[in-house]
Amino acid sequence: DVKVTQSSRYLVKRTGEKVFLECVQDMDHENMFWYRQDPGLGLRLIYFSYDVKMKEKGDIPEGYSVSREKKERFSLILESASTNQTSMYLCASYGGVFGQPQHFGDGTRLSIL
Amino acid sequence: AQTVTQSQPEMSVQEAETVTLSCTYDTSENNYYLFWYKQPPSRQMILVIRQEAYKQQNATENRFSVNFQKAAKSFSLKISDSQLGDTAMYFCAFMIHGSGNTGKLIFGQGTTLQVKP
């Protein structure tokens, strides 16, 4: 089974802090994704990566950046956290065979005070 | 634009009864997959069922089945013999191949299902 691990289930940070959310997958998947989940809006794609050091913006990249230095690890960075970034963040990985599902981590519930 | 619409924000069903969650989508692509994901409270999002657009036969997985109407761009999920463990948020999503197999998913807004004892 694919395992996607997010470093924190709950995180509380202050406005203006630099915040790192970490995600690790153990199946050698090429593609990894960061989503933001908000009530009534479903999941919205922030960034995805299709290879080491390769990334592409999703639908809502403003205020975020990402890093993929190793294939198994994909980090989401909030450069200067703001209260409107309080949300649930989900990481996922995808093996590359069309039609196979994405596999998700448990999510990080981030609160910015 | 690629969109997915789940028009039922919340639903409830009595244990052992059947419930149907609706989903419509919009795409001009012909090569795509449709998915239903389940997110139990405070737990991981997991795949419930998937359907390849080229297949006319509706997918089934135990108590879960879909009604795929390609022309109408409709992809509803039927849960039979509902169980308390089915209480969760359900997301409809689709994946297109397009110009590259990125694995990107387009999600609906989600439907919160409560199964009552």
Chai-1 contact restraints between the chains, C-beta under 6 A:
chainA,res_idxA,chainB,res_idxB,connection_type,confidence,min_distance_angstrom,max_distance_angstrom,comment,restraint_id
A,N31,B,G103,contact,1.0,0.0,6.0,A-B,restraint_1
A,G40,B,Q109,contact,1.0,0.0,6.0,A-B,restraint_2
A,G42,B,F107,contact,1.0,0.0,6.0,A-B,restraint_3
A,G42,B,G108,contact,1.0,0.0,6.0,A-B,restraint_4
A,G42,B,Q109,contact,1.0,0.0,6.0,A-B,restraint_5
A,G42,B,G110,contact,1.0,0.0,6.0,A-B,restraint_6
A,L43,B,F107,contact,1.0,0.0,6.0,A-B,restraint_7
A,Y94,B,G103,contact,1.0,0.0,6.0,A-B,restraint_8
A,F98,B,H97,contact,1.0,0.0,6.0,A-B,restraint_9
A,F98,B,N101,contact,1.0,0.0,6.0,A-B,restraint_10
A,G99,B,Y33,contact,1.0,0.0,6.0,A-B,restraint_11
A,P101,B,L47,contact,1.0,0.0,6.0,A-B,restraint_12
A,Q102,B,L105,contact,1.0,0.0,6.0,A-B,restraint_13
A,F104,B,Q44,contact,1.0,0.0,6.0,A-B,restraint_14
A,F104,B,M45,contact,1.0,0.0,6.0,A-B,restraint_15
A,D106,B,Q44,contact,1.0,0.0,6.0,A-B,restraint_16
